[in-house]
């Protein structure tokens, strides 16, 4: 089951998303949380933490709208590496 989530495709996608986040001046967690809440097909964005110090990156996405440029970069990765967990 672990190979479904941790494989060459998922690691490559995560690395590229991390670069996008860094270029946009935010953490990967902030990017992912903002992306999730920015789509109407996502009914709710549920997050969880194991340590209090994880909250700032999540909460930074609360009022954040990713720019069209950032969204286009994310979409490009999603097209290049389709369904990395499949």
C-alpha positions in Angstrom: 0.0 0.0 0.0 2.9 2.4 0.7 4.0 2.3 -2.9 0.6 3.7 -3.9 1.4 6.9 -2.0 5.2 7.0 -2.1 6.5 6.2 -5.6 8.6 7.9 -8.3 5.6 9.8 -9.7 4.4 11.1 -6.3 7.9 12.1 -5.2 8.5 13.9 -8.5 5.2 15.8 -8.3 5.8 16.7 -4.7 9.3 18.1 -5.6 7.8 20.2 -8.4 5.0 21.5 -6.2 7.6 22.4 -3.6 9.5 24.4 -6.1 6.3 26.3 -7.0 5.6 27.0 -3.4 9.1 28.2 -2.8 8.9 30.5 -5.9 5.6 31.9 -4.5 7.2 32.5 -1.1 5.2 30.0 0.9 5.5 26.5 2.3 4.3 23.5 0.5 1.6 23.0 3.2 0.3 26.5 2.6 0.2 25.9 -1.2 -1.6 22.7 -0.8 -4.2 24.0 1.7 -4.8 27.1 -0.4 -5.2 25.0 -3.5 -7.7 22.8 -1.8 -9.9 25.6 -0.6 -9.8 27.4 -3.9 -11.8 24.7 -5.8 -15.6 24.5 -5.8 -15.4 20.7 -6.1 -13.8 20.5 -2.7 -16.6 20.7 -0.1 -14.3 21.3 2.8 -10.6 21.4 3.6 -9.9 19.2 6.6 -6.5 19.6 8.2 -4.8 18.0 11.2 -1.7 18.5 13.1 0.4 16.5 15.5 2.3 19.5 16.8 1.3 23.1 17.4 4.1 24.5 15.3 2.4 23.0 12.2 -0.5 25.4 12.5 1.1 28.6 11.0 1.6 27.1 7.6 -2.0 25.8 7.5 -3.5 29.0 8.8 -1.5 31.1 6.3 -3.8 29.7 3.6 -7.0 30.9 5.3 -7.3 34.2 3.4 -4.9 33.3 0.6 -6.0 33.0 -3.1 -3.3 31.6 -5.3 -2.6 33.7 -8.3 -3.6 32.5 -11.8 0.1 32.1 -12.5 0.6 29.8 -9.6 -2.5 27.9 -10.4 -1.3 27.4 -14.0 2.0 26.0 -12.7 0.2 23.6 -10.5 -2.1 22.5 -13.4 1.0 21.9 -15.6 2.5 19.5 -13.0 -0.9 17.7 -12.7 -0.9 17.3 -16.5 2.7 16.1 -16.7 2.4 13.7 -13.8 -1.2 12.4 -14.0 -2.5 10.6 -11.0 0.8 9.9 -9.2 -0.9 7.5 -6.8 -2.3 5.2 -9.4 
